[in-house]
């Protein structure tokens, strides 16, 4: 699959690069994508929810009424879940929602996500660029050049770029990552994926193992 290389102004440079069909042209495995996205969201959960059960409620332990002769159900504790102010039955407890997936499945999920985006023409290859200073207006100009200032975008660099990262930090719709930090969730969550030319080799080498 050949893709034109654009410059920072969004103009065609006249050059093209070959994107590996083994990474950008596979038949997407939807179940692998589902599992990887599910893991990403599960790992972000704090799991700090907690409700008090009857043993943790502050209240009297005396028997609140006699056992027989009242015409109603027997009751022994004011902390019973059937009474207002009582404990909660099987309430949530703090827990860890994270779970593990094997590397091959996660690699397949990322390739599937890239193939989905490539099939929808949502992948753009751009010449390497940097900013002389971290300024949001520099990054905003790049977004306008590609007509994505009001869309979600994911920029993939070969290595961390401090100036570009700081320039994009105030913009909620844009995210900066490296070829080794790609996640299936971020790939699918973006309306447009901007791959810097120098990151292509790293993306393919990481996902072709």
C-alpha positions in Angstrom: 0.0 0.0 0.0 1.6 3.3 -1.2 0.8 6.5 0.6 1.8 10.1 -0.3 4.1 11.9 2.1 2.8 15.4 3.1 4.6 18.3 4.6 3.7 20.2 7.7 1.4 22.5 5.7 -0.5 19.5 4.4 0.9 19.7 0.9 2.1 16.7 -1.2 5.9 16.5 -1.2 5.8 14.3 -4.4 7.2 11.3 -2.5 5.4 8.1 -1.5 6.1 5.5 1.1 5.2 1.8 1.1 3.0 0.7 4.1 3.3 -3.0 4.9 0.2 -5.0 4.2 1.2 -7.2 7.1 0.4 -4.3 9.4 -2.0 -2.0 7.6 -3.8 -4.4 5.3 -4.8 -7.5 7.3 -8.3 -8.8 7.9 -9.2 -7.1 11.2 -9.8 -9.5 14.1 -12.7 -7.8 15.9 -12.6 -10.1 19.0 -8.9 -9.2 19.6 -9.8 -5.5 19.2 -12.6 -5.9 21.7 -10.4 -7.6 24.3 -7.6 -5.1 24.0 -10.0 -2.1 24.3 -11.8 -3.8 27.2 -8.4 -4.3 29.0 -7.4 -0.6 28.4 -10.7 0.7 29.9 -10.6 -1.9 32.8 -7.0 -0.9 33.7 -8.1 2.7 34.0 -10.8 2.0 36.6 -9.8 2.9 40.1 -11.9 0.3 41.8 -12.3 2.3 45.0 -16.0 1.9 45.3 -17.3 0.7 48.7 -20.6 0.3 50.4 -21.1 -0.6 54.1 -22.6 -4.0 54.8 -24.5 -4.9 57.9 -21.4 -5.7 60.0 -20.0 -2.3 59.3 -23.1 -0.2 60.1 -23.1 1.7 63.4 -26.2 0.9 65.4 -27.7 -0.9 68.4 -27.4 -4.7 68.5 -30.5 -5.2 70.7 -33.4 -7.2 69.4 -35.8 -4.5 68.1 -39.0 -6.4 68.9 -40.2 -9.7 70.3 -39.9 -12.8 68.2 -43.5 -13.8 68.2 -47.0 -12.3 68.4 -46.4 -9.1 66.4 -48.2 -10.3 63.2 -45.2 -9.3 61.2 -41.9 -10.9 60.2 -39.3 -11.5 62.9 -36.5 -9.0 63.1 -33.4 -9.1 65.2 -31.2 -6.1 64.2 -31.8 -2.5 63.2 -28.8 -2.9 60.9 -30.6 -5.4 58.7 -30.6 -4.6 55.0 -34.4 -4.6 54.9 -34.5 -1.5 57.1 -33.8 2.0 56.1 -30.3 2.9 57.3 -29.2 -0.7 57.3 -26.3 -2.3 55.6 -26.3 -3.1 51.9 -26.6 -6.6 50.6 -23.6 -7.7 48.6 -22.4 -4.1 48.2 -19.4 -3.2 46.0 -16.0 -3.6 47.6 -12.6 -2.2 46.5 -11.2 -4.4 43.7 -8.7 -4.5 40.9 -10.4 -4.6 37.5 -7.2 -5.1 35.5 -6.5 -8.3 33.6 -3.7 -9.6 31.4 -3.6 -10.4 27.7 -0.8 -12.1 25.8 1.5 -10.1 23.6 0.5 -11.8 20.3 -3.2 -10.9 20.9 -2.4 -7.3 21.7 -0.1 -7.1 18.6 -2.9 -8.5 16.5 -5.4 -6.0 17.9 -3.1 -3.0 17.1 -2.6 -4.3 13.5 -6.4 -4.7 13.2 -6.9 -1.2 14.4 -4.4 0.2 11.9 -5.9 -1.8 9.1 -9.4 -0.5 10.0 -8.2 3.1 9.9 -6.1 2.6 6.7 -9.2 1.1 5.0 -11.2 4.2 6.0 -8.4 6.5 4.7 -7.8 7.9 8.1 -4.0 7.5 8.1 -1.7 10.3 6.9 2.1 10.2 6.6 3.9 13.4 7.3 7.5 14.6 7.1 9.3 14.8 10.4 8.9 18.2 12.1 9.8 19.9 15.3 9.0 23.3 16.9 11.7 25.7 18.0 9.7 26.5 21.1 6.7 24.9 22.8 3.7 27.1 21.7 0.2 25.9 21.3 -0.4 28.2 18.2 2.3 26.2 16.3 0.5 22.9 16.9 -2.9 24.5 16.1 -1.5 25.6 12.8 -0.6 22.0 12.0 -4.1 20.9 12.9 -5.6 23.5 10.6 -3.4 22.5 7.7 -4.8 19.0 7.9 -8.4 20.2 8.7 -8.5 18.3 12.0 -8.7 21.2 14.5 -12.2 20.0 15.5 -11.5 16.3 15.3 -9.7 13.8 17.4 -6.2 13.1 16.2 -3.3 10.9 17.1 0.3 11.9 16.2 2.8 9.1 16.2 6.5 10.0 16.6 9.6 7.8 16.5 10.8 9.2 19.8 9.4 11.6 22.4 9.3 15.2 21.2 9.1 17.6 24.2 8.3 20.8 22.3 5.5 19.2 20.2 4.1 17.4 23.3 4.0 20.7 25.3 2.5 22.5 22.4 -0.4 20.0 22.2 -1.0 19.5 25.9 -3.8 22.1 26.1 -5.7 20.6 23.2 -8.1 17.8 24.4 -8.7 16.4 21.0 -5.1 15.7 20.1 -2.7 13.2 21.5 1.0 12.6 21.0 2.5 9.1 21.3 5.5 7.1 20.0 5.6 4.0 17.8 6.3 1.9 20.9 3.4 3.4 22.9 0.6 2.7 20.5 -2.7 1.3 22.0 -5.6 -0.1 20.2 -8.0 2.2 22.1 -6.2 5.3 21.0 -5.8 4.2 17.4 -9.6 3.6 17.1 -10.6 6.6 19.1 -8.8 9.0 16.7 -10.6 10.4 13.6 -7.2 10.9 12.0 -3.8 9.2 12.6 -0.8 11.3 11.7 2.3 9.0 11.2 5.6 10.8 11.1 7.8 9.4 8.4 10.5 8.4 10.9 8.0 6.4 13.0 7.0 4.0 10.2 9.9 1.7 10.5 9.4 1.4 14.3 5.7 0.7 14.0 6.2 -2.0 11.4 9.1 -3.6 13.3 7.2 -3.6 16.6 4.0 -5.2 15.1 5.7 -7.6 12.6 7.3 -9.7 15.3 
